[in-house]
Amino acid sequence: MAPPVQSQRLPPPSQPSGKGEVGELKTQLRQLAGSRAAGAEDLKRELYKKVISYMTVGIDVSSLFSEMVMCSATSDIVLKKMCYLYVGNYAKVHPDLALLTINFLQKDCQDEDPMIRGLALRSLCSLRVKNLVEYLVGPLRTGLQDSNSYVRTVAAIGALKLYHISPSTCIDSDFPVALKALMMHDPDAKVVASCLSSLQEILTLEGNASEESSKERELLLSKPVIYFLLNRIREFSEWAQCLVLDLVSKYVPSENSEIFDIMNLLEDRLQHANSAVVLATINVFLHLTISMADVHQQVYERIKAPLLTLVGSGSSEQSYAVLSHLHLLVMRAPILFSSDYKHFYCRYSDPSYVKKLKLEMLTAVANESNTYEIVTELSEYAANVDVLIARESIRAVGKIALQQYDVNAIVDRLLQFLEMEKDYVTAETLVLVKDLLRKYPQWSQDCIAVVGNVSSKNVEEPKAKAALVWMLGEYSQDMLDAPYILESLIDSWDEEDSAEVRLHLLTAITKCFFKRPPETQKALGAALAAGLADAHQDVHDRALFYYRLLQHDVSVAERVINPPKQAVSVFADTQNSEVKDRIFDEFNSLSVIYQEPSYMFIDKEHRGPFEFSEDIGALTTGASSDNSVLPSQRVEASDNDLLLSASEKEENRGIATNGSLAYSAPNYNGSSTALVSHSPSPTANTSAASGGPSMASISQPSIEIDDLLGLGPVTTPTPIPALNLNSKTVLDPATFQRKWGQLPIALTQDCSLTAQGVASLTSPQVLLRHMQGHLIQCIASGGQHPNFKFFFFAQKSEAPSGAGFFLVECLVNTSSSKAHLKVKADEASLSQDFAALFQSALLKFGVS
């Protein structure tokens, strides 16, 4: 019976018509089973193709298992391949049906055709059913001794598959010993490579649990094995050559003559057309000579030409991979590549990620002999249509200026960028000019003359505006309009979103006041009042600090805020030498591409103990391993004192005695000034939870300072509202996940940690314990110095069940002493109050 003709496309898996066709296929296959009629093989092919196509689109055709196995008794290799594909797909899902395939697969393993023997053995090992491993041992042992190299190759890989199904069966059957013997004596290079690959993986996995396997792994790195593989390396495929070279890179020669023998043997591999082989060879050369300084430098000279050739050939992706390794070498020894700087010029066709890497390398190789040419080339990129590359090129010019002694031409180039009247060019240039003036203050006259023409209204980016404000304050004596520009910025204080700019503005106007008091009195008063009223904790604290300094003594304040400065000699490197050395040790790996050690993206403990894609339900509580930190579901009001340190308890007692210690903004009345004192808050005993700062009366400020400032009446700012939190809040991970996915981000803020807090943050559990003392619970945490990640939650006091929650993602970097907060809230209007409370709790962390 002929199969029906397909006149239209197959229905999708969800359509019920597919089930009817599967039933029809079952009938047709059963009729053809064992048929020797003319044309039966062709009909089987068509039916098999249809079954495979159904399987591919997702229709369940496992009900045809018996019929497919019955029809497999054929000499047609195409039918065999399709049958093996079908069996391998459904064997793991239906292990009971897999038993039906054992007989015909074992029979095929003894077929006269080596192709069928190899395919059958591969399919048998791919069943991956633990109950069937006893049937694999015999065919595998026979396969390793087969006369055909293809079958031996399949058997070598099959031994590894057996190990992953049942390690004990593989070891007890002495397959590692058989693989090593086959590797050392087989004439076929593909078999040798397959044996090496399987043996390496088995011994690596087994070596952690077995001392005997660990010794076997060491024997794999013995001189006879290494030399045997190196002498045959030209016979191997490119993949196998990389495998051998990776093994050789781990070999430790007993004497220097071995090092030179190996390098001489691998010399021609540096001219290989495949970049993977070249990089693997370079890896061997670098690791063998790491303890021989002179030879190591000669290796750099030798590998330079092959790498530069590979960068200019092949696809952009391949060029980027090679360029990343070249970038690592350039950063380690820039002087050796200084004469080849033209190879790092950007081509028009280069993608942006390649251009960015080349710009970094141009910056590194710049020296007195090539600086002018490199800066000239970089200046051309500043007008690039790609804004990212234009920004990077300007930064590169600035970095070169900061590392050179003769910066005349470079400064002129930078100042020319300010005349291009492009917002992003102006922004990047202002940041670099600020750094330049910090290192070369003697260039202030030339720079300020040009910077003074830049309108603050045209500068929108926070870092650029902060740089401009810094220059206005630092060189206000040389800029006629500096007080008036700063005054206009203070007038628009409430419109400024960046806390960084507001902080710089406070400092700049204070410095300007010391140099030009009459013109800055009013602006300084307005800035201090606005700063004290600011909701951002850092801005508020700085304004209060400046106000008290000025109140105490103006001359002392000037020595503190605007002392004589020494030029900055060295700017901090973003990546320490230890990390660079670790990346170098992992040469020819993804570590070089990512520019970070492998443990940063492989080890789960460094990624954090939770996955946070879309499934917050999978979060694991970082505090669960520390019994000293109570899970949020078990926190009771009576536990609060147990969670507080002695200093925090003392602080709470002080609050109960003295009332709130928060300061309000100074209230000026004519020529005299007084700070408004507040009576103790009725909720003072919960101020640790509410985050409200406390208040204490202080002495009246002197009339002289107010006369000097000439401040008019300023309204008293509203203190941060008190927000009481629930001491018995409970939130399970599933609800946290649902809320986090549904709620929008209500607030994003950066805040600072104290030096004591940074020193105390040795592990996530320390901060969890502290925040629990402030009724802010942690549902998940992770990380390691210097990066930590937390998910906190809290609930408003007296809120209905399931409502009034605040969710926080907190990223802490101890190197910068900064924390980045994302706040989500059931009541978005309270998010600012909660953020202030949260920041207040963070600032108390570690303070004794």
Secondary structure, DSSP 8 states (H G I E B T S, - for coil): -------S----TTSTHHHHHHHHHHHHHHHHTT--STTHHHHHHHHHHHHHHHHHHT---GGGHHHHHHTT-SS-HHHHHHHHHHHHHHHTT-HHHHGGGHHHHHHHTT-SSHHHHHHHHHHHHTS--GGGTHHHHHHHHHHHT-SSHHHHHHHHHHHHHHHHH-HHHHHHTTHHHHHHHHHHH-S-HHHHHHHHHHHHHHHHHHHTT-HHHHHHHHHHTSHHHHHHHHHTGGGS-HHHHHHHHHHHHT---SSHHHHHHHHHHHGGGGG-S-HHHHHHHHHHHHHHTTT-HHHHHHHHHHHHHHHHHHHTSS-HHHHHHHHHHHHHHHHH-GGGGGGGGGGGS--TTS-HHHHHHHHHHHHHH--TTTHHHHHHHHHHHTT-SSHHHHHHHHHHHHHHHHH-S--HHHHHHHHHHGGG--HHHHHHHHHHHHHHHHH-GGGHHHHHHHHTTS-GGG--SHHHHHHHHHHHHHTTTT-TTHHHHHHHHHHTGGG---HHHHHHHHHHHHHHHHH-HHHHHHHHHHHHHHHHT-SSHHHHHHHHHHHHHHHH-HHHHHHHHS-----------SS-HHHHHHHHHT-SSHHHHHTS-GGGTS-HHHH-SS--SS-GGG---GGGG-TTS--GGG--GGGHHHHS-HHHHHHHHHHHHH--B-----EEETTEEE-------TTGGGHHHH---B--------HHHHHHHT--------------B-TT----HHHHHHHHHHS---EEEEEE--HHHHHH-SSHHHHHHHHHTTT-EEEEEEEETTEEEEEEEEEBTT--TT-SEEEEEEEEETTTTEEEEEEEESSGGGHHHHHHHHHHHHHTTT--
